[in-house]
């Protein structure tokens, strides 16, 4: 079983932000060491926004120094390679059956040993069938009296792990907050009902599949920034939660924040 220390050690070669002039990309050991999304197959509608992760991977590759494999890995909870990615993505738009006890245990161990799960509802509404299944899954993973989903505070490091954001915008803006599961000060699960993947998805010709409402293309950009923040958090956790020098560095490099979503690179 891969421990968090081992996972971070293996990822250390591929994670890096463009801090020093002339340094673009941290070099990994080989192709297998590149960051790659694990797209979790759970339920019949596990891929409501095809190619959304590939598009986000492309943006991560172009905007950061993370060494990225732009092809996501489709994976199940039975797959022995489940622990080879630090980031699992679960999307859906309908109710899904609960995984078996062995699969629940595999997911619980993945999260306990340092993995991160982002759940993205594509229902287009709050409190739908997919939402009900998500809440049941979380309750199964963390039986009472353990705390389950709770609101992610807006001052959480997730909102400044790369860009400075103040809310979790996606294709929609129906929820002003993100929910999550915290354990030992670490966000193990993040959950949004704003259809984040719907803002990322493109067709084979490079056209965005769905409009972002109500904010249009500005809102889509916020969704990409949130996706990059999620990746940075999954890889680096709260490494910059107490960095007091960020403002100085921003002034030093003369970064010009826009639309209240500042780049918060260290």
C-alpha atoms as an extended CHARMM CRD file, in Angstrom:
* protein
*
       266  EXT
         1         1  UNK       CA              0.0000000000        0.0000000000        0.0000000000  PROA      1               0.0000000000
         2         2  UNK       CA              1.3140000000        3.3970000000       -0.9570000000  PROA      2               0.0000000000
         3         3  UNK       CA              1.7070000000        5.7400000000        1.9880000000  PROA      3               0.0000000000
         4         4  UNK       CA              1.2570000000        9.5030000000        1.6710000000  PROA      4               0.0000000000
         5         5  UNK       CA              5.0080000000       10.0380000000        2.1620000000  PROA      5               0.0000000000
         6         6  UNK       CA              5.8030000000        7.6390000000       -0.6680000000  PROA      6               0.0000000000
         7         7  UNK       CA              3.1650000000        9.1910000000       -2.8860000000  PROA      7               0.0000000000
         8         8  UNK       CA              4.4990000000       12.6870000000       -2.3550000000  PROA      8               0.0000000000
         9         9  UNK       CA              8.0630000000       11.5170000000       -2.8260000000  PROA      9               0.0000000000
        10        10  UNK       CA              7.2030000000       10.0010000000       -6.1870000000  PROA      10              0.0000000000
        11        11  UNK       CA              5.3980000000       13.1910000000       -7.1970000000  PROA      11              0.0000000000
        12        12  UNK       CA              8.1190000000       15.5600000000       -6.0350000000  PROA      12              0.0000000000
        13        13  UNK       CA              9.8600000000       15.3880000000       -9.3920000000  PROA      13              0.0000000000
        14        14  UNK       CA              6.7980000000       16.4490000000      -11.3460000000  PROA      14              0.0000000000
        15        15  UNK       CA              5.3510000000       19.1620000000       -9.1030000000  PROA      15              0.0000000000
        16        16  UNK       CA              6.6460000000       22.7070000000       -9.3650000000  PROA      16              0.0000000000
        17        17  UNK       CA              5.3260000000       26.1630000000      -10.0100000000  PROA      17              0.0000000000
        18        18  UNK       CA              7.1160000000       28.6630000000      -12.2070000000  PROA      18              0.0000000000
        19        19  UNK       CA              8.9300000000       30.5480000000       -9.4950000000  PROA      19              0.0000000000
        20        20  UNK       CA             12.4090000000       31.2740000000      -10.7450000000  PROA      20              0.0000000000
        21        21  UNK       CA             13.0380000000       33.0760000000      -14.0330000000  PROA      21              0.0000000000
        22        22  UNK       CA             13.8840000000       30.6900000000      -16.8510000000  PROA      22              0.0000000000
        23        23  UNK       CA             12.5640000000       27.6210000000      -15.0780000000  PROA      23              0.0000000000
        24        24  UNK       CA              9.5410000000       26.2510000000      -16.8890000000  PROA      24              0.0000000000
        25        25  UNK       CA              9.0440000000       22.6300000000      -15.9310000000  PROA      25              0.0000000000
        26        26  UNK       CA             10.1100000000       20.2120000000      -13.2370000000  PROA      26              0.0000000000
        27        27  UNK       CA             11.3670000000       17.0140000000      -14.8500000000  PROA      27              0.0000000000
        28        28  UNK       CA              9.9080000000       13.6980000000      -13.7530000000  PROA      28              0.0000000000
        29        29  UNK       CA             11.7210000000       10.3780000000      -13.7470000000  PROA      29              0.0000000000
        30        30  UNK       CA              9.7800000000        9.1250000000      -16.7620000000  PROA      30              0.0000000000
        31        31  UNK       CA              6.3520000000        9.0310000000      -18.4460000000  PROA      31              0.0000000000
        32        32  UNK       CA              4.8900000000        6.9360000000      -15.6300000000  PROA      32              0.0000000000
        33        33  UNK       CA              5.7010000000        9.6820000000      -13.1300000000  PROA      33              0.0000000000
        34        34  UNK       CA              3.5720000000       12.3280000000      -14.8300000000  PROA      34              0.0000000000
        35        35  UNK       CA              0.4560000000       13.6050000000      -13.1170000000  PROA      35              0.0000000000
        36        36  UNK       CA             -2.6350000000       11.9100000000      -14.4730000000  PROA      36              0.0000000000
        37        37  UNK       CA             -6.2840000000       12.1290000000      -13.4740000000  PROA      37              0.0000000000
        38        38  UNK       CA             -8.0330000000        8.9780000000      -12.3730000000  PROA      38              0.0000000000
        39        39  UNK       CA            -11.5720000000        9.0880000000      -13.7760000000  PROA      39              0.0000000000
        40        40  UNK       CA            -13.6440000000        6.9300000000      -11.4550000000  PROA      40              0.0000000000
        41        41  UNK       CA            -16.2260000000        4.6890000000      -13.1080000000  PROA      41              0.0000000000
        42        42  UNK       CA            -19.1110000000        4.5120000000      -10.6740000000  PROA      42              0.0000000000
        43        43  UNK       CA            -22.6860000000        4.2140000000      -11.9080000000  PROA      43              0.0000000000
        44        44  UNK       CA            -24.0610000000        4.2510000000      -15.4400000000  PROA      44              0.0000000000
        45        45  UNK       CA            -23.4900000000        7.9700000000      -16.0770000000  PROA      45              0.0000000000
        46        46  UNK       CA            -19.9100000000        8.2570000000      -14.8330000000  PROA      46              0.0000000000
        47        47  UNK       CA            -18.8140000000       10.2790000000      -17.8960000000  PROA      47              0.0000000000
        48        48  UNK       CA            -21.4250000000       13.0000000000      -18.4690000000  PROA      48              0.0000000000
        49        49  UNK       CA            -18.8320000000       15.4840000000      -19.7930000000  PROA      49              0.0000000000
        50        50  UNK       CA            -16.5140000000       13.5510000000      -22.1410000000  PROA      50              0.0000000000
        51        51  UNK       CA            -13.0290000000       15.0170000000      -22.6270000000  PROA      51              0.0000000000
        52        52  UNK       CA            -13.4550000000       17.5280000000      -19.8160000000  PROA      52              0.0000000000
        53        53  UNK       CA            -10.5000000000       16.1070000000      -17.8820000000  PROA      53              0.0000000000
        54        54  UNK       CA             -8.3300000000       16.1060000000      -20.9960000000  PROA      54              0.0000000000
        55        55  UNK       CA             -9.0300000000       19.7870000000      -21.4680000000  PROA      55              0.0000000000
        56        56  UNK       CA             -8.2630000000       20.5760000000      -17.8480000000  PROA      56              0.0000000000
        57        57  UNK       CA             -5.0680000000       18.5040000000      -18.1180000000  PROA      57              0.0000000000
        58        58  UNK       CA             -4.0430000000       20.6280000000      -21.0950000000  PROA      58              0.0000000000
        59        59  UNK       CA             -4.6180000000       23.7980000000      -19.0830000000  PROA      59              0.0000000000
        60        60  UNK       CA             -2.6390000000       22.4430000000      -16.1120000000  PROA      60              0.0000000000
        61        61  UNK       CA              0.2110000000       21.5770000000      -18.4630000000  PROA      61              0.0000000000
        62        62  UNK       CA              0.2620000000       25.0250000000      -20.0660000000  PROA      62              0.0000000000
        63        63  UNK       CA             -0.2620000000       27.1300000000      -16.9420000000  PROA      63              0.0000000000
        64        64  UNK       CA              1.8970000000       25.3360000000      -14.3740000000  PROA      64              0.0000000000
        65        65  UNK       CA              5.1620000000       23.4240000000      -14.1860000000  PROA      65              0.0000000000
        66        66  UNK       CA              3.4520000000       20.1320000000      -13.3740000000  PROA      66              0.0000000000
        67        67  UNK       CA              4.4910000000       17.3800000000      -15.7660000000  PROA      67              0.0000000000
        68        68  UNK       CA              1.1420000000       16.1220000000      -17.0690000000  PROA      68              0.0000000000
        69        69  UNK       CA             -0.1530000000       13.1090000000      -18.9510000000  PROA      69              0.0000000000
        70        70  UNK       CA             -3.1600000000       14.6660000000      -20.6740000000  PROA      70              0.0000000000
        71        71  UNK       CA             -4.9790000000       11.3380000000      -21.0490000000  PROA      71              0.0000000000
        72        72  UNK       CA             -7.0260000000       10.5390000000      -17.9580000000  PROA      72              0.0000000000
        73        73  UNK       CA             -7.0740000000        6.9790000000      -16.6570000000  PROA      73              0.0000000000
        74        74  UNK       CA            -10.4940000000        5.3560000000      -16.4790000000  PROA      74              0.0000000000
        75        75  UNK       CA            -10.4440000000        3.3910000000      -13.2760000000  PROA      75              0.0000000000
        76        76  UNK       CA            -12.6990000000        1.3700000000      -10.9810000000  PROA      76              0.0000000000
        77        77  UNK       CA            -12.4850000000        0.8020000000       -7.2550000000  PROA      77              0.0000000000
        78        78  UNK       CA            -11.4340000000       -2.7920000000       -7.9760000000  PROA      78              0.0000000000
        79        79  UNK       CA             -8.4610000000       -1.7100000000      -10.0580000000  PROA      79              0.0000000000
        80        80  UNK       CA             -5.0950000000       -2.5330000000       -8.4170000000  PROA      80              0.0000000000
        81        81  UNK       CA             -3.7420000000        0.6880000000       -9.9760000000  PROA      81              0.0000000000
        82        82  UNK       CA             -6.1760000000        2.8080000000       -7.9820000000  PROA      82              0.0000000000
        83        83  UNK       CA             -3.3300000000        4.1360000000       -5.8260000000  PROA      83              0.0000000000
        84        84  UNK       CA             -1.1760000000        5.2210000000       -8.7490000000  PROA      84              0.0000000000
        85        85  UNK       CA             -2.8960000000        8.6030000000       -9.0180000000  PROA      85              0.0000000000
        86        86  UNK       CA             -3.3040000000       11.1570000000       -6.2160000000  PROA      86              0.0000000000
        87        87  UNK       CA             -6.4840000000       12.6040000000       -7.7900000000  PROA      87              0.0000000000
        88        88  UNK       CA             -9.7370000000       10.7510000000       -8.4380000000  PROA      88              0.0000000000
        89        89  UNK       CA            -12.5710000000       12.4710000000      -10.3100000000  PROA      89              0.0000000000
        90        90  UNK       CA            -16.1610000000       11.2650000000       -9.8890000000  PROA      90              0.0000000000
        91        91  UNK       CA            -18.8920000000       12.8420000000      -12.0210000000  PROA      91              0.0000000000
        92        92  UNK       CA            -22.5070000000       11.9600000000      -12.6800000000  PROA      92              0.0000000000
        93        93  UNK       CA            -26.0110000000       13.1820000000      -13.3140000000  PROA      93              0.0000000000
        94        94  UNK       CA            -28.1460000000       10.2930000000      -12.0320000000  PROA      94              0.0000000000
        95        95  UNK       CA            -28.4830000000        8.0420000000       -9.0320000000  PROA      95              0.0000000000
        96        96  UNK       CA            -25.8370000000        5.3420000000       -8.7750000000  PROA      96              0.0000000000
        97        97  UNK       CA            -25.7080000000        2.0910000000       -6.8400000000  PROA      97              0.0000000000
        98        98  UNK       CA            -23.4460000000        1.8970000000       -3.8260000000  PROA      98              0.0000000000
        99        99  UNK       CA            -20.1600000000        0.0750000000       -4.3840000000  PROA      99              0.0000000000
       100       100  UNK       CA            -19.5190000000       -3.2130000000       -2.6310000000  PROA      100             0.0000000000
       101       101  UNK       CA            -18.0400000000       -3.3740000000        0.8450000000  PROA      101             0.0000000000
       102       102  UNK       CA            -14.6370000000       -4.2740000000       -0.6070000000  PROA      102             0.0000000000
       103       103  UNK       CA            -14.8050000000       -1.3210000000       -3.0300000000  PROA      103             0.0000000000
       104       104  UNK       CA            -15.7950000000        1.0720000000       -0.2480000000  PROA      104             0.0000000000
       105       105  UNK       CA            -12.8360000000       -0.1400000000        1.7810000000  PROA      105             0.0000000000
       106       106  UNK       CA            -10.5170000000        0.3700000000       -1.2090000000  PROA      106             0.0000000000
       107       107  UNK       CA            -11.7280000000        3.9580000000       -1.5940000000  PROA      107             0.0000000000
       108       108  UNK       CA            -11.4500000000        4.5700000000        2.1480000000  PROA      108             0.0000000000
       109       109  UNK       CA             -7.8430000000        3.3510000000        2.1260000000  PROA      109             0.0000000000
       110       110  UNK       CA             -7.0650000000        5.4690000000       -0.9310000000  PROA      110             0.0000000000
       111       111  UNK       CA             -8.2960000000        8.5670000000        0.8940000000  PROA      111             0.0000000000
       112       112  UNK       CA             -6.6980000000        7.6420000000        4.2170000000  PROA      112             0.0000000000
       113       113  UNK       CA             -3.2660000000        7.1310000000        2.6700000000  PROA      113             0.0000000000
       114       114  UNK       CA             -3.2380000000       10.5250000000        0.9590000000  PROA      114             0.0000000000
       115       115  UNK       CA             -5.5170000000       10.3430000000       -2.0760000000  PROA      115             0.0000000000
       116       116  UNK       CA             -7.9340000000       13.1180000000       -3.0440000000  PROA      116             0.0000000000
       117       117  UNK       CA            -11.4300000000       12.7260000000       -4.5100000000  PROA      117             0.0000000000
       118       118  UNK       CA            -13.2630000000       15.4930000000       -6.3600000000  PROA      118             0.0000000000
       119       119  UNK       CA            -16.9760000000       14.8290000000       -6.8940000000  PROA      119             0.0000000000
       120       120  UNK       CA            -18.6480000000       16.8860000000       -9.6310000000  PROA      120             0.0000000000
       121       121  UNK       CA            -22.4170000000       16.8790000000      -10.0710000000  PROA      121             0.0000000000
       122       122  UNK       CA            -23.6070000000       17.4460000000      -13.6380000000  PROA      122             0.0000000000
       123       123  UNK       CA            -27.2980000000       17.3590000000      -12.6950000000  PROA      123             0.0000000000
       124       124  UNK       CA            -27.7880000000       21.0760000000      -13.1560000000  PROA      124             0.0000000000
       125       125  UNK       CA            -29.7410000000       21.3270000000       -9.9370000000  PROA      125             0.0000000000
       126       126  UNK       CA            -29.1540000000       20.9830000000       -6.2330000000  PROA      126             0.0000000000
       127       127  UNK       CA            -30.4160000000       18.0630000000       -4.2210000000  PROA      127             0.0000000000
       128       128  UNK       CA            -31.0560000000       15.7050000000       -7.1650000000  PROA      128             0.0000000000
       129       129  UNK       CA            -30.6510000000       11.9480000000       -7.4770000000  PROA      129             0.0000000000
       130       130  UNK       CA            -26.8720000000       12.0580000000       -7.9700000000  PROA      130             0.0000000000
       131       131  UNK       CA            -26.5610000000       14.3090000000       -4.9250000000  PROA      131             0.0000000000
       132       132  UNK       CA            -28.4820000000       11.7740000000       -2.8710000000  PROA      132             0.0000000000
       133       133  UNK       CA            -26.1360000000        8.9860000000       -3.9600000000  PROA      133             0.0000000000
       134       134  UNK       CA            -23.0790000000       11.1200000000       -3.1710000000  PROA      134             0.0000000000
       135       135  UNK       CA            -24.3170000000       11.7470000000        0.3570000000  PROA      135             0.0000000000
       136       136  UNK       CA            -25.0620000000        8.0660000000        0.8360000000  PROA      136             0.0000000000
       137       137  UNK       CA            -21.5630000000        7.1780000000       -0.3910000000  PROA      137             0.0000000000
       138       138  UNK       CA            -19.9570000000        9.6150000000        2.0470000000  PROA      138             0.0000000000
       139       139  UNK       CA            -22.0570000000        8.2320000000        4.9080000000  PROA      139             0.0000000000
       140       140  UNK       CA            -20.9320000000        4.7260000000        3.9570000000  PROA      140             0.0000000000
       141       141  UNK       CA            -17.2900000000        5.8120000000        3.8870000000  PROA      141             0.0000000000
       142       142  UNK       CA            -17.5500000000        7.6660000000        7.1870000000  PROA      142             0.0000000000
       143       143  UNK       CA            -20.2900000000        6.0780000000        9.3270000000  PROA      143             0.0000000000
       144       144  UNK       CA            -21.8150000000        8.0580000000       12.1730000000  PROA      144             0.0000000000
       145       145  UNK       CA            -20.6440000000        9.4720000000       14.5330000000  PROA      145             0.0000000000
       146       146  UNK       CA            -17.8040000000       10.4800000000       12.1920000000  PROA      146             0.0000000000
       147       147  UNK       CA            -18.4460000000       13.8560000000       10.5560000000  PROA      147             0.0000000000
       148       148  UNK       CA            -19.3010000000       13.6910000000        6.8650000000  PROA      148             0.0000000000
       149       149  UNK       CA            -19.7370000000       16.4750000000        4.3410000000  PROA      149             0.0000000000
       150       150  UNK       CA            -19.3010000000       20.0070000000        5.6340000000  PROA      150             0.0000000000
       151       151  UNK       CA            -18.9240000000       23.4000000000        4.0230000000  PROA      151             0.0000000000
       152       152  UNK       CA            -15.4130000000       24.2510000000        2.8210000000  PROA      152             0.0000000000
       153       153  UNK       CA            -14.5740000000       27.6200000000        4.2880000000  PROA      153             0.0000000000
       154       154  UNK       CA            -13.7400000000       30.3630000000        1.7940000000  PROA      154             0.0000000000
       155       155  UNK       CA            -10.4540000000       30.9940000000        3.5570000000  PROA      155             0.0000000000
       156       156  UNK       CA             -9.3840000000       27.3810000000        2.9590000000  PROA      156             0.0000000000
       157       157  UNK       CA             -6.0460000000       27.0250000000        1.1760000000  PROA      157             0.0000000000
       158       158  UNK       CA             -7.8650000000       25.3020000000       -1.7030000000  PROA      158             0.0000000000
       159       159  UNK       CA             -8.9880000000       28.7470000000       -2.8440000000  PROA      159             0.0000000000
       160       160  UNK       CA             -5.4280000000       30.0510000000       -3.0630000000  PROA      160             0.0000000000
       161       161  UNK       CA             -3.3100000000       26.9850000000       -3.8680000000  PROA      161             0.0000000000
       162       162  UNK       CA             -2.5040000000       28.5600000000       -7.2660000000  PROA      162             0.0000000000
       163       163  UNK       CA             -5.1140000000       31.1900000000       -8.0940000000  PROA      163             0.0000000000
       164       164  UNK       CA             -6.9460000000       33.3120000000       -5.5760000000  PROA      164             0.0000000000
       165       165  UNK       CA            -10.6360000000       32.5510000000       -5.7830000000  PROA      165             0.0000000000
       166       166  UNK       CA            -13.6240000000       33.3060000000       -3.6170000000  PROA      166             0.0000000000
       167       167  UNK       CA            -16.2000000000       30.7480000000       -4.7880000000  PROA      167             0.0000000000
       168       168  UNK       CA            -16.4720000000       27.4620000000       -6.7270000000  PROA      168             0.0000000000
       169       169  UNK       CA            -17.8710000000       28.4720000000      -10.1100000000  PROA      169             0.0000000000
       170       170  UNK       CA            -18.5170000000       25.9200000000      -12.8730000000  PROA      170             0.0000000000
       171       171  UNK       CA            -20.8520000000       25.7290000000      -15.8300000000  PROA      171             0.0000000000
       172       172  UNK       CA            -23.4220000000       26.9210000000      -13.3160000000  PROA      172             0.0000000000
       173       173  UNK       CA            -23.3290000000       29.0760000000      -10.2120000000  PROA      173             0.0000000000
       174       174  UNK       CA            -26.2360000000       27.5220000000       -8.3130000000  PROA      174             0.0000000000
       175       175  UNK       CA            -24.2030000000       26.8630000000       -5.1750000000  PROA      175             0.0000000000
       176       176  UNK       CA            -22.0460000000       29.5390000000       -3.5900000000  PROA      176             0.0000000000
       177       177  UNK       CA            -20.0700000000       27.0160000000       -1.5680000000  PROA      177             0.0000000000
       178       178  UNK       CA            -18.2460000000       23.7200000000       -1.9280000000  PROA      178             0.0000000000
       179       179  UNK       CA            -18.6750000000       20.8210000000        0.4740000000  PROA      179             0.0000000000
       180       180  UNK       CA            -15.9970000000       18.4410000000        1.6100000000  PROA      180             0.0000000000
       181       181  UNK       CA            -14.7710000000       15.8620000000        4.0810000000  PROA      181             0.0000000000
       182       182  UNK       CA            -11.9340000000       16.9140000000        6.3730000000  PROA      182             0.0000000000
       183       183  UNK       CA             -9.7010000000       14.4380000000        8.1980000000  PROA      183             0.0000000000
       184       184  UNK       CA             -6.6790000000       15.4030000000       10.3030000000  PROA      184             0.0000000000
       185       185  UNK       CA             -6.7260000000       18.8850000000        8.8200000000  PROA      185             0.0000000000
       186       186  UNK       CA             -6.6950000000       17.5720000000        5.2510000000  PROA      186             0.0000000000
       187       187  UNK       CA             -9.4910000000       17.8580000000        2.7110000000  PROA      187             0.0000000000
       188       188  UNK       CA             -9.9560000000       14.2850000000        1.4710000000  PROA      188             0.0000000000
       189       189  UNK       CA            -13.1160000000       14.8620000000       -0.5790000000  PROA      189             0.0000000000
       190       190  UNK       CA            -14.3530000000       18.0150000000       -2.3050000000  PROA      190             0.0000000000
       191       191  UNK       CA            -17.8760000000       18.1330000000       -3.7440000000  PROA      191             0.0000000000
       192       192  UNK       CA            -19.4460000000       20.7000000000       -6.0720000000  PROA      192             0.0000000000
       193       193  UNK       CA            -22.9370000000       20.8580000000       -7.5730000000  PROA      193             0.0000000000
       194       194  UNK       CA            -21.9940000000       23.5660000000      -10.1190000000  PROA      194             0.0000000000
       195       195  UNK       CA            -21.0520000000       21.1540000000      -12.9430000000  PROA      195             0.0000000000
       196       196  UNK       CA            -17.3990000000       22.1750000000      -13.0580000000  PROA      196             0.0000000000
       197       197  UNK       CA            -16.6310000000       19.6560000000      -15.8030000000  PROA      197             0.0000000000
       198       198  UNK       CA            -19.3700000000       21.1620000000      -17.9400000000  PROA      198             0.0000000000
       199       199  UNK       CA            -17.3290000000       24.3560000000      -18.1480000000  PROA      199             0.0000000000
       200       200  UNK       CA            -14.2030000000       22.4200000000      -19.2040000000  PROA      200             0.0000000000
       201       201  UNK       CA            -15.7400000000       20.1560000000      -21.8550000000  PROA      201             0.0000000000
       202       202  UNK       CA            -14.9670000000       20.6770000000      -25.5580000000  PROA      202             0.0000000000
       203       203  UNK       CA            -15.9410000000       18.8090000000      -28.7160000000  PROA      203             0.0000000000
       204       204  UNK       CA            -13.5810000000       17.2510000000      -31.2830000000  PROA      204             0.0000000000
       205       205  UNK       CA            -13.2680000000       20.6120000000      -33.0520000000  PROA      205             0.0000000000
       206       206  UNK       CA            -12.1770000000       22.4860000000      -29.9370000000  PROA      206             0.0000000000
       207       207  UNK       CA            -15.4990000000       24.2430000000      -29.3220000000  PROA      207             0.0000000000
       208       208  UNK       CA            -16.8710000000       24.4360000000      -25.8140000000  PROA      208             0.0000000000
       209       209  UNK       CA            -19.8960000000       22.1750000000      -25.5510000000  PROA      209             0.0000000000
       210       210  UNK       CA            -21.9540000000       24.1280000000      -23.0390000000  PROA      210             0.0000000000
       211       211  UNK       CA            -22.4590000000       27.8000000000      -22.1740000000  PROA      211             0.0000000000
       212       212  UNK       CA            -21.6060000000       28.9690000000      -18.6810000000  PROA      212             0.0000000000
       213       213  UNK       CA            -24.4790000000       30.6490000000      -16.8870000000  PROA      213             0.0000000000
       214       214  UNK       CA            -24.8790000000       33.3440000000      -15.8360000000  PROA      214             0.0000000000
       215       215  UNK       CA            -21.3070000000       34.6390000000      -16.2090000000  PROA      215             0.0000000000
       216       216  UNK       CA            -20.3150000000       33.4280000000      -19.6790000000  PROA      216             0.0000000000
       217       217  UNK       CA            -16.6410000000       33.0850000000      -20.5900000000  PROA      217             0.0000000000
       218       218  UNK       CA            -15.4240000000       34.9200000000      -17.5110000000  PROA      218             0.0000000000
       219       219  UNK       CA            -17.1540000000       32.2520000000      -15.4260000000  PROA      219             0.0000000000
       220       220  UNK       CA            -15.5800000000       29.5010000000      -17.5460000000  PROA      220             0.0000000000
       221       221  UNK       CA            -12.1400000000       30.9010000000      -16.7770000000  PROA      221             0.0000000000
       222       222  UNK       CA            -12.9580000000       30.7810000000      -13.0690000000  PROA      222             0.0000000000
       223       223  UNK       CA            -13.8940000000       27.1130000000      -13.4800000000  PROA      223             0.0000000000
       224       224  UNK       CA            -10.5160000000       26.3460000000      -15.0600000000  PROA      224             0.0000000000
       225       225  UNK       CA             -8.7570000000       28.2010000000      -12.2640000000  PROA      225             0.0000000000
       226       226  UNK       CA            -10.6710000000       26.1890000000       -9.7080000000  PROA      226             0.0000000000
       227       227  UNK       CA             -9.6660000000       22.9670000000      -11.4590000000  PROA      227             0.0000000000
       228       228  UNK       CA             -6.0040000000       23.9490000000      -11.3560000000  PROA      228             0.0000000000
       229       229  UNK       CA             -6.3340000000       24.8460000000       -7.6730000000  PROA      229             0.0000000000
       230       230  UNK       CA             -7.8200000000       21.4050000000       -7.0140000000  PROA      230             0.0000000000
       231       231  UNK       CA             -4.8640000000       19.7400000000       -8.7080000000  PROA      231             0.0000000000
       232       232  UNK       CA             -2.3460000000       21.8350000000       -6.7970000000  PROA      232             0.0000000000
       233       233  UNK       CA             -4.0760000000       21.0570000000       -3.5220000000  PROA      233             0.0000000000
       234       234  UNK       CA             -4.1980000000       17.3250000000       -4.2710000000  PROA      234             0.0000000000
       235       235  UNK       CA             -0.4420000000       17.3450000000       -4.9130000000  PROA      235             0.0000000000
       236       236  UNK       CA              0.7610000000       19.8340000000       -2.3190000000  PROA      236             0.0000000000
       237       237  UNK       CA             -1.9440000000       20.0620000000        0.3730000000  PROA      237             0.0000000000
       238       238  UNK       CA             -1.5830000000       23.1550000000        2.6010000000  PROA      238             0.0000000000
       239       239  UNK       CA              2.0300000000       23.9640000000        1.7560000000  PROA      239             0.0000000000
       240       240  UNK       CA              1.2250000000       27.6540000000        1.3880000000  PROA      240             0.0000000000
       241       241  UNK       CA             -1.3920000000       28.1210000000        4.0810000000  PROA      241             0.0000000000
       242       242  UNK       CA              1.0370000000       30.0730000000        6.2590000000  PROA      242             0.0000000000
       243       243  UNK       CA              3.1920000000       31.7330000000        3.6200000000  PROA      243             0.0000000000
       244       244  UNK       CA              3.4640000000       35.3560000000        4.5970000000  PROA      244             0.0000000000
       245       245  UNK       CA              5.6290000000       36.3110000000        1.6360000000  PROA      245             0.0000000000
       246       246  UNK       CA              3.1290000000       35.7340000000       -1.1770000000  PROA      246             0.0000000000
       247       247  UNK       CA              2.0760000000       39.3770000000       -1.4070000000  PROA      247             0.0000000000
       248       248  UNK       CA              5.7040000000       40.4740000000       -1.5650000000  PROA      248             0.0000000000
       249       249  UNK       CA              6.4600000000       38.0670000000       -4.3920000000  PROA      249             0.0000000000
       250       250  UNK       CA              3.4160000000       39.2240000000       -6.3340000000  PROA      250             0.0000000000
       251       251  UNK       CA              4.6160000000       42.8040000000       -6.0970000000  PROA      251             0.0000000000
       252       252  UNK       CA              8.1640000000       41.7740000000       -6.9410000000  PROA      252             0.0000000000
       253       253  UNK       CA              7.0650000000       40.0320000000      -10.1330000000  PROA      253             0.0000000000
       254       254  UNK       CA              4.5020000000       42.7510000000      -10.8780000000  PROA      254             0.0000000000
       255       255  UNK       CA              1.6880000000       40.2880000000      -11.4170000000  PROA      255             0.0000000000
       256       256  UNK       CA             -1.5290000000       42.0260000000      -12.2850000000  PROA      256             0.0000000000
       257       257  UNK       CA             -4.4890000000       40.2140000000      -10.6990000000  PROA      257             0.0000000000
       258       258  UNK       CA             -7.7160000000       40.2850000000      -12.6680000000  PROA      258             0.0000000000
       259       259  UNK       CA            -11.3510000000       39.7840000000      -11.7650000000  PROA      259             0.0000000000
       260       260  UNK       CA            -10.4970000000       39.1000000000       -8.1310000000  PROA      260             0.0000000000
       261       261  UNK       CA             -8.7760000000       35.8160000000       -9.0170000000  PROA      261             0.0000000000
       262       262  UNK       CA             -5.1360000000       36.4900000000       -8.3500000000  PROA      262             0.0000000000
       263       263  UNK       CA             -2.3410000000       34.1190000000       -9.2020000000  PROA      263             0.0000000000
       264       264  UNK       CA             -0.9350000000       33.0530000000       -5.8510000000  PROA      264             0.0000000000
       265       265  UNK       CA              2.2270000000       31.2790000000       -6.9070000000  PROA      265             0.0000000000
       266       266  UNK       CA              4.8930000000       31.1780000000       -4.2180000000  PROA      266             0.0000000000
